[in-house]
Amino acid sequence: GAVNQQRGEFVVVRDVLPGAPADGVLREGMHLVSVGGVYPVSVEDWAAALRGPAGTSVTIEVATRCGGHKYVHIERQLIRVQK
């Protein structure tokens, strides 16, 4: 439920979809660090690492703009995107 973007060597959250599992958990500008102990390096790697069956959870390590680090837990859901 987030749109991620490559910025140099980092992958950052560009936007969070309203009502998505990441809404209220991830914020624009956060650097994505790791997911489940894996350190993806590209947007594509992050997308693959975050995928999983609906109803399962994933733990993501993020770095905030102010230099903080934290772990967030998100329950996966099927997200339908309309064009």
Secondary structure, 3 states (H helix, E strand, C coil): CEEEEEECCEEEEEEECCCCCCECCECCCCEEEEECCECCCCHHHHHHHHCCCCCCEEEEEEECCCCCEEEEEEECCCCCCCC
